[in-house]
């Protein structure tokens, strides 16, 4: 059997095909409408109750919400899904969990866009995040976190919200962090969480191969990727290093090219959404 076919069959054995027979959990309220033709820009946000509000977005931008496993790549989309723009609001029932909301997105796509899809594993160019030095020493801006960010027992009163952060040092004293254009600052994060933010900057999926366990505090400053068409020889305005250089100099980590089997969301059928 050819390798590609073997991968296809294995993937289907692990992840069922999405179709009208998929068990359904549903949003309480769903609104899908074509965006105004002249509407500029787009936005996507999630309210504290889990309601998603998306304005002037392409289906391509949020169809990964319907995938049964986390994916970065979608293939087989019809042309309209990459060009036409929609305003979408999806409100889940009170008390729903993130897992239930993922099932609701699959239901939305099946019912409103007749989605049929499956997941395949395909070989892709990826990066491995590794410790740069052979002696295991980390960079000056990466240290074990001293914060207690463990989940609190059920019934524990929520802590009061912290005051607005005014500087990087404020974020270093908080669980989570700030991911801005040209900087990443966190008082407590794991390597597994960190590689998710690195994927967009590196242009490929990133896997953690550092062997570093537990939570870390870090500050990473780098020059944002330049827009397409700009000169690659032009220095950053403040001589800030590029992302790859900053990663090694400041955190003592580096991205090592490799090839990996990654899940790819394959669209077998997708129709324009019914509007309401």
C-alpha positions as CSV (number, residue, x, y, z in Angstrom):
1,X,0.0,0.0,0.0
2,X,1.4,3.5,-0.8
3,X,2.5,5.4,2.2
4,X,0.0,8.3,1.7
5,X,-2.9,5.8,1.5
6,X,-1.6,4.1,4.7
7,X,-1.5,7.4,6.5
8,X,-5.0,8.2,5.3
9,X,-6.4,4.9,6.7
10,X,-4.7,5.3,10.0
11,X,-6.0,8.8,10.4
12,X,-9.5,7.7,9.8
13,X,-9.2,5.0,12.3
14,X,-8.2,7.5,15.0
15,X,-10.4,10.5,14.1
16,X,-13.9,9.8,12.7
17,X,-15.1,11.6,9.6
18,X,-17.3,14.7,10.3
19,X,-20.7,14.4,8.7
20,X,-24.4,14.7,9.5
21,X,-24.2,11.6,11.7
22,X,-21.8,13.2,14.1
23,X,-23.4,13.5,17.7
24,X,-24.5,17.1,18.2
25,X,-24.2,19.7,20.9
26,X,-25.7,23.0,19.8
27,X,-25.2,26.7,20.4
28,X,-28.2,28.5,22.0
29,X,-28.0,31.3,19.4
30,X,-26.3,31.4,16.0
31,X,-26.3,34.3,13.6
32,X,-24.5,34.2,10.2
33,X,-24.8,37.1,7.8
34,X,-22.8,38.3,4.8
35,X,-20.7,41.3,5.8
36,X,-21.3,44.8,4.2
37,X,-19.2,45.0,1.0
38,X,-17.2,48.1,2.1
39,X,-16.6,47.0,5.6
40,X,-12.8,47.3,6.4
41,X,-10.8,44.9,8.5
42,X,-12.0,42.0,10.6
43,X,-12.2,41.0,14.3
44,X,-12.7,37.9,16.4
45,X,-13.3,37.9,20.1
46,X,-14.7,35.6,22.8
47,X,-16.8,37.0,25.7
48,X,-16.4,35.6,29.2
49,X,-19.5,33.4,28.8
50,X,-18.0,31.8,25.7
51,X,-19.9,33.7,23.1
52,X,-17.9,34.2,19.9
53,X,-18.3,37.4,17.9
54,X,-16.6,37.6,14.5
55,X,-17.0,40.5,12.2
56,X,-16.0,40.6,8.5
57,X,-14.3,37.2,8.6
58,X,-13.7,34.5,6.0
59,X,-14.8,30.9,6.7
60,X,-11.2,30.0,6.2
61,X,-10.3,31.9,9.3
62,X,-12.5,29.9,11.7
63,X,-13.2,26.5,10.1
64,X,-10.4,24.9,12.3
65,X,-12.9,25.3,15.1
66,X,-14.8,22.3,13.6
67,X,-11.7,20.0,13.5
68,X,-11.9,17.2,16.1
69,X,-8.1,17.7,16.9
70,X,-6.0,20.9,16.9
71,X,-4.8,21.6,13.3
72,X,-3.0,24.5,11.6
73,X,-3.6,23.5,8.0
74,X,-6.8,23.1,6.0
75,X,-7.0,21.8,2.5
76,X,-9.9,21.3,0.0
77,X,-11.7,24.6,0.8
78,X,-13.9,26.0,-2.0
79,X,-12.9,29.4,-3.4
80,X,-15.8,31.2,-1.7
81,X,-14.6,30.1,1.7
82,X,-11.3,32.0,1.2
83,X,-12.8,35.3,-0.2
84,X,-16.4,35.9,1.0
85,X,-16.7,37.6,4.4
86,X,-19.4,37.0,7.1
87,X,-20.5,38.3,10.5
88,X,-20.9,35.4,12.9
89,X,-22.2,35.3,16.5
90,X,-22.4,32.0,18.4
91,X,-23.7,31.9,22.0
92,X,-23.3,28.6,23.9
93,X,-25.6,27.5,26.8
94,X,-24.7,28.8,30.2
95,X,-22.1,26.6,31.9
96,X,-20.9,24.9,28.8
97,X,-17.3,23.6,28.8
98,X,-14.6,24.3,26.1
99,X,-15.0,20.7,24.9
100,X,-18.7,21.1,24.6
101,X,-18.2,24.3,22.6
102,X,-15.9,22.6,20.2
103,X,-18.7,20.1,19.6
104,X,-21.0,23.0,19.0
105,X,-18.8,24.4,16.3
106,X,-18.8,21.0,14.5
107,X,-22.6,21.0,14.7
108,X,-22.8,24.5,13.3
109,X,-20.7,23.7,10.3
110,X,-22.5,20.4,9.7
111,X,-26.0,22.0,9.9
112,X,-25.3,25.4,8.4
113,X,-22.7,24.6,5.8
114,X,-23.2,20.8,5.2
115,X,-19.6,20.1,6.3
116,X,-18.1,16.7,5.5
117,X,-14.4,16.4,6.5
118,X,-11.8,14.2,8.0
119,X,-8.3,14.5,9.4
120,X,-5.2,13.0,7.8
121,X,-1.6,12.9,9.0
122,X,0.8,14.3,6.4
123,X,4.5,14.9,6.5
124,X,5.4,18.6,6.8
125,X,8.4,20.8,7.4
126,X,8.3,21.6,11.1
127,X,10.6,22.9,13.9
128,X,11.8,21.3,17.1
129,X,12.3,23.7,20.0
130,X,15.5,22.6,21.7
131,X,18.0,23.9,24.3
132,X,20.7,25.7,22.3
133,X,23.7,25.0,24.6
134,X,25.2,21.5,25.0
135,X,25.6,22.1,28.8
136,X,21.8,22.8,29.1
137,X,22.3,26.4,30.4
138,X,19.3,28.6,29.6
139,X,19.4,32.2,28.5
140,X,19.3,35.2,30.8
141,X,15.6,35.9,30.1
142,X,14.3,32.4,30.8
143,X,14.0,31.2,34.5
144,X,11.9,28.8,36.5
145,X,8.7,30.5,37.6
146,X,8.3,31.3,41.3
147,X,4.5,31.9,41.0
148,X,1.8,29.5,42.1
149,X,-0.4,29.1,39.1
150,X,-1.8,25.7,40.0
151,X,-5.7,25.3,39.6
152,X,-7.5,26.2,42.8
153,X,-9.8,23.6,44.5
154,X,-13.5,23.8,43.6
155,X,-15.4,26.4,45.7
156,X,-12.3,28.6,46.2
157,X,-13.4,32.3,45.9
158,X,-11.8,33.9,42.9
159,X,-8.9,36.2,43.5
160,X,-9.5,39.9,42.8
161,X,-8.4,40.9,39.3
162,X,-4.9,42.5,39.2
163,X,-4.5,46.2,38.4
164,X,-3.8,47.0,34.7
165,X,-0.3,46.2,33.8
166,X,1.9,49.1,33.0
167,X,5.3,47.4,32.3
168,X,6.9,44.1,31.5
169,X,7.7,43.6,35.2
170,X,4.0,43.7,35.9
171,X,3.4,40.7,33.6
172,X,6.4,38.8,35.1
173,X,4.4,38.8,38.4
174,X,1.3,37.2,36.8
175,X,0.3,33.8,35.6
176,X,-0.2,33.8,31.8
177,X,1.4,36.8,30.0
178,X,1.4,39.2,27.2
179,X,1.9,38.2,23.5
180,X,2.4,41.4,21.6
181,X,3.9,42.4,18.2
182,X,7.6,42.0,18.9
183,X,7.5,40.8,22.5
184,X,6.4,37.8,24.7
185,X,6.4,38.3,28.5
186,X,5.1,35.8,30.9
187,X,5.4,35.2,34.7
188,X,4.5,31.5,34.3
189,X,4.1,29.4,31.2
190,X,5.0,25.9,30.0
191,X,7.0,24.9,27.0
192,X,3.9,23.2,25.5
193,X,2.1,26.5,25.7
194,X,5.0,28.5,24.4
195,X,5.4,26.5,21.2
196,X,1.9,27.4,20.2
197,X,2.7,31.1,20.2
198,X,6.0,30.3,18.3
199,X,4.3,28.6,15.4
200,X,3.0,31.8,13.8
201,X,6.3,33.6,14.2
202,X,8.3,30.7,12.8
203,X,5.9,30.0,9.9
204,X,5.7,26.3,10.8
205,X,4.3,24.0,13.5
206,X,6.7,23.8,16.5
207,X,7.1,20.8,18.8
208,X,8.7,21.0,22.2
209,X,11.9,18.9,22.4
210,X,13.5,20.9,25.2
211,X,12.8,18.4,28.0
212,X,12.1,21.4,30.2
213,X,9.2,20.5,32.6
214,X,7.2,22.8,34.8
215,X,6.5,26.6,34.5
216,X,8.9,29.3,33.4
217,X,9.1,33.1,33.5
218,X,10.4,34.8,30.4
219,X,10.9,38.0,28.5
220,X,11.5,37.8,24.7
221,X,12.0,40.9,22.6
222,X,12.4,40.6,18.8
223,X,11.7,42.5,15.6
224,X,8.3,41.6,14.2
225,X,8.2,39.8,10.8
226,X,8.4,42.3,8.0
227,X,5.4,42.7,5.7
228,X,5.7,41.0,2.3
229,X,7.4,43.1,-0.3
230,X,9.6,45.0,2.2
231,X,13.4,44.9,2.0
232,X,14.9,41.9,3.9
233,X,18.2,43.8,4.1
234,X,16.7,46.8,6.0
235,X,17.7,46.7,9.7
236,X,15.0,46.8,12.4
237,X,14.3,50.4,13.5
238,X,15.9,49.9,16.9
239,X,18.3,47.1,16.0
240,X,16.2,44.5,17.8
241,X,17.2,41.0,16.7
242,X,15.0,38.8,14.5
243,X,12.9,36.2,16.3
244,X,15.3,33.3,15.7
245,X,18.3,35.2,17.0
246,X,16.4,36.6,19.9
247,X,15.2,33.2,20.9
248,X,18.8,31.9,21.2
249,X,20.4,35.0,22.7
250,X,17.7,35.7,25.3
251,X,16.1,32.4,26.1
252,X,18.9,30.0,25.2
253,X,16.6,28.0,23.0
254,X,16.6,27.4,19.2
255,X,14.4,26.1,16.5
256,X,15.8,23.1,14.7
257,X,14.3,22.1,11.3
258,X,12.7,18.7,11.1
259,X,10.0,16.8,9.3
260,X,7.0,15.5,11.2
261,X,3.6,13.9,10.6
262,X,1.0,16.5,11.5
263,X,-2.8,16.5,11.4
264,X,-4.3,18.2,8.4
265,X,-8.0,19.0,8.1
266,X,-9.3,17.8,4.8
267,X,-12.6,19.3,3.5
268,X,-14.7,16.8,1.5
269,X,-17.7,19.0,1.2
270,X,-18.6,22.6,2.3
271,X,-21.5,24.8,1.1
272,X,-22.2,28.4,1.7
273,X,-23.8,29.0,5.1
274,X,-27.5,29.6,5.3
275,X,-28.0,33.1,6.6
276,X,-30.3,34.4,9.4
